[in-house]
Amino acid sequence: MISFEEEVQRTVSFLKAGKTILYPTDTIWGVGCDATNSRACDKVYAAKKRPKNKSLIILVDTADRLNDYVVNVPAIAYDLIKAAKKPLSIIYAEGKNLARNVSADKSVCIRVVNHDFCKEVIRQLGKPITSTSANLSGQPSAVTYSDITEEMKQSVDYTVQLYHDVLERPQSSTIIRLFEDNTFEIVRQ
């Protein structure tokens, strides 16, 4: 059995090489890559057969990293993140320092991840990663590893070798859109 640290290092090496990964998150299993690498993001879209006009969620390891990837972080964002009882993805008006194709417009959707493996991969990579559900576009989301189709598993460069036997049924994150006047709307609950 591979150790946590060995698997983090292996996953980071794939991400640094511009590869796609199938991995566990604080919500459901996801398909991801280095969110600053446009070619790798293209591979995520291709793996999912996802239309390019559908943006990808970006995962960061701490709220302190938001200013690295968002042009203007409204003050309320930090309060919302701190108060969230379940995973919360926030759409900000304008992203920066990310691959041009992570978003269909200037906005960017970012979640501060609360999963030990994801946090450590992102920390060691030193960059955010993309996250989109581990299913072909238009198909039901794969909630656990056993729900992921063989076609999806074959479409990525690497599958994380931990958490395959976790049986809990996690949910997708809540998504809200923040506005610069510190108001927000719920996009998905």
C-alpha positions as a Markdown table, in Angstrom:
| # | Residue | x | y | z |
|---|---|---|---|---|
| 1 | Met | 0.0 | 0.0 | 0.0 |
| 2 | Ile | 1.3 | 3.4 | -0.9 |
| 3 | Ser | 1.7 | 6.0 | 1.8 |
| 4 | Phe | -0.1 | 9.3 | 1.9 |
| 5 | Glu | 3.1 | 11.3 | 1.4 |
| 6 | Glu | 4.3 | 9.1 | -1.5 |
| 7 | Glu | 0.9 | 9.5 | -3.2 |
| 8 | Val | 1.0 | 13.2 | -2.7 |
| 9 | Gln | 4.5 | 13.4 | -4.3 |
| 10 | Arg | 3.5 | 11.1 | -7.2 |
| 11 | Thr | 0.3 | 13.2 | -7.9 |
| 12 | Val | 2.3 | 16.5 | -7.8 |
| 13 | Ser | 4.8 | 15.1 | -10.3 |
| 14 | Phe | 2.0 | 14.3 | -12.7 |
| 15 | Leu | 0.5 | 17.8 | -12.3 |
| 16 | Lys | 3.9 | 19.5 | -12.8 |
| 17 | Ala | 4.2 | 17.5 | -16.0 |
| 18 | Gly | 1.0 | 18.9 | -17.3 |
| 19 | Lys | -1.0 | 15.7 | -16.8 |
| 20 | Thr | -4.6 | 15.2 | -15.7 |
| 21 | Ile | -5.6 | 13.4 | -12.5 |
| 22 | Leu | -8.7 | 11.7 | -11.1 |
| 23 | Tyr | -8.7 | 12.4 | -7.4 |
| 24 | Pro | -10.8 | 12.7 | -4.2 |
| 25 | Thr | -11.9 | 16.1 | -3.0 |
| 26 | Asp | -13.9 | 17.4 | -0.1 |
| 27 | Thr | -17.0 | 17.0 | -2.2 |
| 28 | Ile | -17.0 | 14.3 | -4.9 |
| 29 | Trp | -14.3 | 12.6 | -7.0 |
| 30 | Gly | -12.9 | 15.1 | -9.5 |
| 31 | Val | -10.9 | 15.4 | -12.7 |
| 32 | Gly | -8.2 | 18.1 | -12.4 |
| 33 | Cys | -4.9 | 19.6 | -13.5 |
| 34 | Asp | -2.6 | 22.5 | -12.8 |
| 35 | Ala | -5.0 | 25.5 | -13.1 |
| 36 | Thr | -2.3 | 27.7 | -14.6 |
| 37 | Asn | -1.5 | 25.3 | -17.5 |
| 38 | Ser | -3.8 | 25.9 | -20.5 |
| 39 | Arg | -2.8 | 22.7 | -22.3 |
| 40 | Ala | -3.6 | 20.7 | -19.2 |
| 41 | Cys | -6.9 | 22.4 | -18.9 |
| 42 | Asp | -7.7 | 21.5 | -22.5 |
| 43 | Lys | -7.0 | 17.9 | -21.6 |
| 44 | Val | -9.6 | 18.1 | -18.8 |
| 45 | Tyr | -12.2 | 19.4 | -21.2 |
| 46 | Ala | -11.4 | 16.7 | -23.6 |
| 47 | Ala | -11.5 | 13.9 | -20.9 |
| 48 | Lys | -14.9 | 15.0 | -19.8 |
| 49 | Lys | -16.2 | 15.9 | -23.3 |
| 50 | Arg | -17.1 | 19.2 | -21.7 |
| 51 | Pro | -18.1 | 22.2 | -23.7 |
| 52 | Lys | -15.5 | 25.0 | -23.5 |
| 53 | Asn | -18.2 | 27.5 | -22.5 |
| 54 | Lys | -18.6 | 25.7 | -19.1 |
| 55 | Ser | -16.0 | 27.0 | -16.6 |
| 56 | Leu | -13.9 | 24.8 | -14.3 |
| 57 | Ile | -13.9 | 25.2 | -10.5 |
| 58 | Ile | -10.4 | 26.1 | -9.0 |
| 59 | Leu | -9.2 | 24.6 | -5.7 |
| 60 | Val | -6.8 | 26.4 | -3.4 |
| 61 | Asp | -5.4 | 25.2 | -0.1 |
| 62 | Thr | -6.0 | 28.3 | 2.0 |
| 63 | Ala | -8.1 | 31.5 | 1.9 |
| 64 | Asp | -4.8 | 33.4 | 1.9 |
| 65 | Arg | -4.2 | 32.3 | -1.7 |
| 66 | Leu | -7.4 | 34.0 | -3.0 |
| 67 | Asn | -5.6 | 37.3 | -3.7 |
| 68 | Asp | -3.2 | 35.4 | -5.9 |
| 69 | Tyr | -6.0 | 34.4 | -8.3 |
| 70 | Val | -8.8 | 36.9 | -7.9 |
| 71 | Val | -8.5 | 40.6 | -9.0 |
| 72 | Asn | -10.7 | 41.9 | -6.2 |
| 73 | Val | -11.8 | 39.7 | -3.3 |
| 74 | Pro | -14.8 | 41.3 | -1.6 |
| 75 | Ala | -14.3 | 41.4 | 2.1 |
| 76 | Ile | -17.4 | 39.3 | 2.7 |
| 77 | Ala | -15.7 | 36.3 | 1.0 |
| 78 | Tyr | -13.6 | 35.5 | 4.0 |
| 79 | Asp | -16.6 | 35.6 | 6.3 |
| 80 | Leu | -18.6 | 33.4 | 4.1 |
| 81 | Ile | -15.7 | 30.8 | 3.8 |
| 82 | Lys | -15.2 | 30.8 | 7.6 |
| 83 | Ala | -19.0 | 30.4 | 8.3 |
| 84 | Ala | -19.7 | 27.7 | 5.7 |
| 85 | Lys | -20.9 | 24.4 | 7.2 |
| 86 | Lys | -20.3 | 22.5 | 3.9 |
| 87 | Pro | -17.9 | 23.0 | 0.9 |
| 88 | Leu | -18.5 | 26.4 | -0.6 |
| 89 | Ser | -17.4 | 27.5 | -4.1 |
| 90 | Ile | -17.5 | 31.2 | -4.8 |
| 91 | Ile | -17.6 | 32.9 | -8.2 |
| 92 | Tyr | -15.6 | 36.1 | -8.2 |
| 93 | Ala | -16.0 | 38.8 | -10.9 |
| 94 | Glu | -12.5 | 38.5 | -12.3 |
| 95 | Gly | -9.7 | 35.9 | -12.0 |
| 96 | Lys | -5.9 | 36.4 | -12.6 |
| 97 | Asn | -2.8 | 34.3 | -12.9 |
| 98 | Leu | -4.8 | 31.3 | -14.1 |
| 99 | Ala | -4.9 | 29.4 | -17.5 |
| 100 | Arg | -7.0 | 31.5 | -20.0 |
| 101 | Asn | -9.4 | 28.5 | -20.5 |
| 102 | Val | -10.4 | 27.8 | -17.0 |
| 103 | Ser | -13.3 | 30.2 | -17.4 |
| 104 | Ala | -15.7 | 31.0 | -20.2 |
| 105 | Asp | -15.6 | 34.7 | -19.2 |
| 106 | Lys | -13.5 | 36.9 | -16.9 |
| 107 | Ser | -15.1 | 35.4 | -13.7 |
| 108 | Val | -13.5 | 32.5 | -11.7 |
| 109 | Cys | -15.0 | 30.0 | -9.3 |
| 110 | Ile | -12.8 | 29.1 | -6.4 |
| 111 | Arg | -13.2 | 26.8 | -3.4 |
| 112 | Val | -10.8 | 26.7 | -0.4 |
| 113 | Val | -10.6 | 22.9 | -0.2 |
| 114 | Asn | -11.0 | 21.1 | 3.1 |
| 115 | His | -9.6 | 17.7 | 2.3 |
| 116 | Asp | -6.2 | 16.7 | 3.7 |
| 117 | Phe | -5.0 | 15.1 | 0.4 |
| 118 | Cys | -6.1 | 17.9 | -1.8 |
| 119 | Lys | -4.7 | 20.6 | 0.5 |
| 120 | Glu | -1.3 | 18.9 | 0.6 |
| 121 | Val | -1.1 | 18.3 | -3.2 |
| 122 | Ile | -2.0 | 22.0 | -3.8 |
| 123 | Arg | 0.5 | 23.1 | -1.1 |
| 124 | Gln | 3.4 | 21.1 | -2.6 |
| 125 | Leu | 2.5 | 22.0 | -6.2 |
| 126 | Gly | 2.4 | 25.7 | -5.2 |
| 127 | Lys | -0.5 | 26.3 | -7.6 |
| 128 | Pro | -4.2 | 25.8 | -7.6 |
| 129 | Ile | -5.8 | 22.8 | -9.3 |
| 130 | Thr | -8.9 | 22.5 | -11.4 |
| 131 | Ser | -11.9 | 20.5 | -10.2 |
| 132 | Thr | -14.8 | 19.2 | -12.2 |
| 133 | Ser | -16.8 | 16.1 | -11.4 |
| 134 | Ala | -15.5 | 12.7 | -12.5 |
| 135 | Asn | -18.1 | 12.0 | -15.2 |
| 136 | Leu | -18.6 | 12.6 | -18.8 |
| 137 | Ser | -20.4 | 15.9 | -19.5 |
| 138 | Gly | -24.2 | 15.5 | -19.2 |
| 139 | Gln | -23.9 | 12.3 | -17.2 |
| 140 | Pro | -24.7 | 11.9 | -13.5 |
| 141 | Ser | -21.9 | 12.8 | -11.1 |
| 142 | Ala | -19.8 | 10.0 | -9.7 |
| 143 | Val | -20.1 | 10.4 | -6.0 |
| 144 | Thr | -17.8 | 7.6 | -4.9 |
| 145 | Tyr | -14.8 | 6.0 | -6.7 |
| 146 | Ser | -16.9 | 2.9 | -7.5 |
| 147 | Asp | -19.4 | 5.2 | -9.4 |
| 148 | Ile | -16.7 | 6.4 | -11.9 |
| 149 | Thr | -17.1 | 4.8 | -15.3 |
| 150 | Glu | -14.2 | 2.9 | -16.9 |
| 151 | Glu | -14.3 | 5.3 | -19.8 |
| 152 | Met | -13.7 | 8.2 | -17.4 |
| 153 | Lys | -10.9 | 6.4 | -15.6 |
| 154 | Gln | -9.2 | 5.7 | -18.9 |
| 155 | Ser | -9.5 | 9.3 | -20.1 |
| 156 | Val | -7.1 | 10.8 | -17.5 |
| 157 | Asp | -3.3 | 10.4 | -17.1 |
| 158 | Tyr | -3.3 | 9.3 | -13.5 |
| 159 | Thr | -5.7 | 8.1 | -10.8 |
| 160 | Val | -4.9 | 8.8 | -7.2 |
| 161 | Gln | -4.5 | 5.4 | -5.4 |
| 162 | Leu | -6.0 | 6.4 | -2.1 |
| 163 | Tyr | -9.6 | 6.7 | -0.8 |
| 164 | His | -11.1 | 4.2 | -3.3 |
| 165 | Asp | -12.9 | 2.4 | -0.5 |
| 166 | Val | -14.4 | 5.4 | 1.2 |
| 167 | Leu | -18.2 | 4.7 | 1.2 |
| 168 | Glu | -19.6 | 8.0 | 2.5 |
| 169 | Arg | -21.9 | 9.8 | 0.0 |
| 170 | Pro | -20.5 | 13.4 | -0.2 |
| 171 | Gln | -22.3 | 16.2 | -2.0 |
| 172 | Ser | -21.4 | 18.8 | -4.5 |
| 173 | Ser | -20.4 | 22.2 | -3.1 |
| 174 | Thr | -22.7 | 25.1 | -2.7 |
| 175 | Ile | -21.9 | 27.7 | -5.4 |
| 176 | Ile | -22.5 | 31.4 | -4.8 |
| 177 | Arg | -21.7 | 34.5 | -7.0 |
| 178 | Leu | -20.2 | 37.4 | -5.1 |
| 179 | Phe | -20.6 | 41.0 | -6.2 |
| 180 | Glu | -18.2 | 43.8 | -5.5 |
| 181 | Asp | -20.8 | 45.6 | -3.3 |
| 182 | Asn | -20.6 | 42.6 | -0.9 |
| 183 | Thr | -23.9 | 41.1 | -2.0 |
| 184 | Phe | -24.2 | 37.6 | -3.4 |
| 185 | Glu | -26.6 | 35.2 | -5.1 |
| 186 | Ile | -26.9 | 31.4 | -4.6 |
| 187 | Val | -26.2 | 29.6 | -7.9 |
| 188 | Arg | -26.3 | 26.0 | -6.6 |
| 189 | Gln | -27.3 | 24.8 | -3.1 |
